C-alpha cells in the first residue's frame, strides 16, 4: 500500500468509526489462495474501529466433502431440498469453514466466536414438495451479536439456523447476511465471491442505483450471471431496508476489499 493510498483511507475513518460491516464470504473464497490476505484486510478494518460481522457460506466445502464420501448432495446452497445426509455434510463443512476463519483471526490477534444467532424454522412444503431440513430465517438474535461486538469479539455466523427444539436447518448464506445486516442496522453489506462483482448481460457493473437494480431484476433477471443473481437480489433488499451500501466484490483480488470500502467509485 502506497502512502497516497493511506492518505485516501484516512478521510473515511471518522465516517466509519464504530460502524458495523456485515461481510459475507463464499465458501470458495475461504478455500482460495487470497483468503489469508482477505482476513488481514478485515483485521485492518477492525484496527480502524470498524466493527466487522462475518457470515460464511459452505457450498464449495459441501461439494468437496460429498465427493470424498461419494454422496450426492440434494442441494449445496441452502435454497433447495436438504435431505438428512446433506444436512450432516453441511454441518461438517460449515464447522470446518468456521474453524478456518477463527484460526485466521487468531493470527491477527483478533477474537472471534461462532454463534447460533440465526433462529429458523422449517421451510416446509413448497408446491407439494417437502423441503425437509432446509430452513427459513425467522429472526436474528441481535442481542447476542451486539453483546459480542461490544466486547470486541467478531461474530462468525455459519449458514445454519436453529429452532427452539434444538433442530438444525440449512439456510442460504446470502439470506443470512441480509438478515444480519438488517437486524444490526449495518452501514455496509459486503458480499465477497470469486467473480468480479455484479455481472449483467456479460458486463461488469461497477455501480447501480437500487431502483435501477430492482427494475432489471424484475424485467431482465435472466441477464444476470448465475453467480450474481442471488447476491443482487439480497443486496437490493438490503438497500430497501435502509442499509446505506451493499457491495459485491471479488475476494480473489489482493486488497480488493480495501479498495472497495475506501473508494468513492
C-alpha positions in Angstrom: 0.0 0.0 0.0 1.3 3.4 -1.0 1.5 6.5 1.2 -1.0 8.2 -1.1 -3.4 5.2 -0.6 -3.1 5.7 3.2 -3.9 9.3 2.9 -7.0 8.4 0.9 -8.1 5.9 3.6 -7.8 8.5 6.4 -10.7 10.5 5.2 -13.0 7.6 5.7 -12.0 6.8 9.3 -14.4 9.3 11.0 -17.2 8.3 8.8 -16.9 4.5 9.5 -15.8 4.6 13.1 -17.8 2.2 15.2 -20.0 1.3 12.2 -21.0 -2.3 11.6 -19.9 -4.0 8.3 -21.6 -7.4 7.6 -19.1 -9.3 5.4 -20.3 -12.4 3.7 -17.6 -14.8 2.5 -18.5 -17.5 -0.1 -17.1 -20.9 0.8 -15.0 -20.9 -2.3 -13.3 -17.6 -1.1 -12.4 -19.3 2.1 -10.8 -22.1 0.1 -8.9 -19.7 -2.1 -5.3 -18.6 -2.1 -6.2 -15.0 -1.2 -8.1 -15.9 1.9 -5.3 -15.1 4.4 -4.8 -11.7 2.8 -8.5 -11.1 3.0 -8.6 -11.8 6.7 -5.6 -9.4 7.1 -7.7 -6.7 5.4 -10.6 -7.4 7.8 -8.1 -7.1 10.7 -7.1 -3.7 9.3 -10.8 -2.6 9.2 -11.0 -3.6 12.9 -7.9 -1.6 13.8 -9.7 1.4 12.3 -12.6 0.8 14.8 -14.8 -0.6 12.2 -16.9 -3.5 13.6 -17.0 -6.5 11.2 -19.5 -9.3 11.5 -18.6 -12.3 9.4 -21.0 -14.6 7.6 -19.8 -17.5 5.6 -21.1 -20.0 3.0 -20.1 -23.6 2.6 -21.3 -24.8 -0.8 -17.8 -25.3 -2.1 -16.9 -27.4 1.0 -20.2 -29.4 0.8 -19.3 -30.3 -2.7 -15.8 -31.3 -1.7 -16.9 -33.4 1.3 -19.6 -35.1 -0.8 -17.0 -36.1 -3.4 -14.9 -37.7 -0.7 -17.8 -39.7 0.7 -19.3 -40.4 -2.8 -22.6 -38.8 -1.6 -24.6 -36.7 -4.0 -25.9 -33.7 -2.1 -29.6 -32.8 -2.5 -28.6 -29.2 -2.5 -25.5 -27.2 -1.8 -26.5 -23.5 -1.4 -29.4 -23.8 1.1 -32.1 -22.9 -1.3 -33.4 -26.3 -2.4 -34.3 -29.5 -0.6 -31.9 -30.6 2.2 -32.1 -34.3 3.0 -30.7 -35.8 6.2 -27.4 -36.9 4.7 -26.9 -33.5 3.1 -27.6 -31.7 6.3 -24.9 -33.8 8.1 -22.4 -32.9 5.4 -23.5 -29.2 5.6 -22.9 -29.2 9.4 -19.5 -30.8 8.9 -18.5 -28.4 6.1 -19.8 -25.3 8.0 -17.9 -26.3 11.1 -14.7 -26.7 9.1 -15.1 -23.2 7.5 -15.9 -21.5 10.8 -12.8 -23.1 12.3 -10.6 -21.8 9.4 -11.9 -18.3 9.9 -11.3 -18.4 13.6 -7.7 -19.6 13.0 -7.0 -16.7 10.7 -8.5 -14.2 13.1 -6.1 -15.5 15.8 -3.1 -14.8 13.6 -4.1 -11.1 13.7 -4.7 -11.3 17.5 -8.5 -10.9 16.9 -11.1 -12.7 19.0 -13.9 -14.4 17.2 -16.9 -16.5 18.3 -19.1 -19.0 16.4 -22.7 -18.3 17.2 -26.2 -19.8 17.0 -27.7 -16.4 16.4 -29.9 -17.5 13.4 -33.3 -18.6 14.6 -35.0 -20.6 11.9 -38.0 -22.9 11.2 -38.6 -25.5 8.5 -39.2 -24.1 5.1 -42.0 -26.6 4.8 -43.8 -27.8 1.7 -43.4 -25.8 -1.5 -45.5 -26.7 -4.5 -46.2 -30.1 -2.9 -42.5 -30.9 -2.2 -41.2 -31.1 1.4 -38.0 -29.1 1.7 -37.0 -31.3 4.7 -34.1 -29.8 6.6 -33.9 -26.5 4.6 -34.8 -23.6 6.9 -36.4 -20.2 6.7 -34.9 -17.5 8.8 -37.3 -16.4 11.5 -35.2 -13.8 13.3 -31.6 -12.9 14.3 -30.6 -12.8 17.9 -29.3 -9.3 17.6 -28.8 -9.0 21.4 -26.3 -11.8 21.3 -24.4 -10.3 18.4 -24.4 -6.8 20.0 -23.0 -8.3 23.2 -20.1 -9.9 21.3 -19.5 -6.8 19.2 -19.5 -4.6 22.4 -16.7 -6.8 23.8 -14.6 -6.6 20.7 -15.4 -10.2 19.7 -16.1 -10.7 16.0 -19.2 -12.9 15.4 -18.7 -15.7 12.9 -22.1 -16.9 11.6 -22.4 -20.1 9.6 -25.2 -21.0 7.0 -27.1 -22.9 9.7 -30.2 -22.0 11.6 -31.6 -23.4 14.9 -35.0 -23.7 16.4 -36.3 -23.8 20.0 -36.3 -27.6 19.9 -32.6 -27.9 19.1 -33.1 -28.8 15.5 -30.6 -27.6 12.9 -31.5 -26.3 9.4 -29.5 -25.4 6.3 -30.0 -21.8 5.3 -28.7 -19.8 2.5 -25.7 -17.6 3.4 -26.7 -14.7 1.2 -30.0 -14.6 3.1 -28.2 -14.9 6.5 -26.0 -11.9 5.7 -29.0 -9.8 4.6 -30.9 -10.7 7.8 -28.0 -9.9 10.0 -27.3 -6.6 8.2 -31.0 -5.5 8.6 -31.1 -6.6 12.2 -27.9 -4.8 13.2 -28.6 -1.7 11.0 -25.2 -2.2 9.3 -23.5 0.6 7.4 -22.4 -1.9 4.7 -23.4 -5.3 3.5 -20.4 -6.8 1.6 -20.7 -10.0 -0.4 -17.3 -11.5 -1.2 -17.3 -14.0 -4.0 -14.9 -15.4 -6.6 -16.0 -13.3 -9.6 -15.7 -9.6 -10.4 -18.7 -8.1 -8.7 -22.1 -7.7 -10.4 -22.2 -9.1 -13.9 -25.2 -8.2 -16.1 -25.5 -9.2 -19.7 -21.9 -10.2 -19.7 -20.8 -6.8 -18.5 -19.3 -5.9 -15.1 -21.4 -3.2 -13.4 -19.3 -1.0 -11.2 -22.2 0.8 -9.5 -26.0 0.8 -9.8 -28.8 2.6 -8.0 -31.2 0.3 -6.2 -34.2 1.4 -8.2 -32.4 0.5 -11.4 -31.3 -2.8 -10.0 -34.9 -3.5 -8.9 -36.1 -2.8 -12.4 -33.6 -5.1 -14.0 -34.3 -7.9 -11.6 -38.0 -7.5 -12.3 -37.7 -7.4 -16.1 -34.3 -8.9 -17.1 -33.5 -11.4 -14.4 -32.1 -13.9 -16.9 -29.4 -11.5 -17.9 -27.7 -11.6 -14.5 -24.9 -14.2 -14.3 -25.9 -17.2 -12.1 -23.2 -16.2 -9.6 -24.5 -12.6 -9.4 -28.3 -13.2 -9.2 -28.8 -14.2 -5.6 -26.4 -11.5 -4.3 -28.0 -8.9 -6.5 -31.5 -9.8 -5.1 -30.3 -9.7 -1.5 -28.2 -6.5 -2.0 -31.3 -4.7 -3.4 -33.4 -5.8 -0.5 -30.7 -4.6 2.0 -30.8 -1.2 0.4 -34.6 -1.1 0.6 -34.3 -1.8 4.3 -32.0 1.3 4.7 -28.6 -0.4 4.7 -26.8 2.5 3.1 -24.5 0.5 0.8 -24.3 -3.1 -0.5 -21.2 -4.3 -2.3 -20.4 -7.4 -4.4 -16.6 -7.9 -4.8 -14.0 -10.4 -5.9 -12.3 -11.9 -2.9 -9.5 -13.4 -5.1 -8.1 -10.0 -5.8 -5.4 -8.6 -3.5 -6.6 -5.6 -1.4 -10.0 -5.8 -3.3 -11.9 -5.4 0.0 -10.0 -2.3 1.0 -10.2 -0.8 -2.5 -13.9 -1.2 -2.5 -14.5 0.1 1.1 -12.2 3.1 0.8 -13.4 4.4 -2.6 -15.8 7.0 -3.9 -16.5 5.0 -7.0 
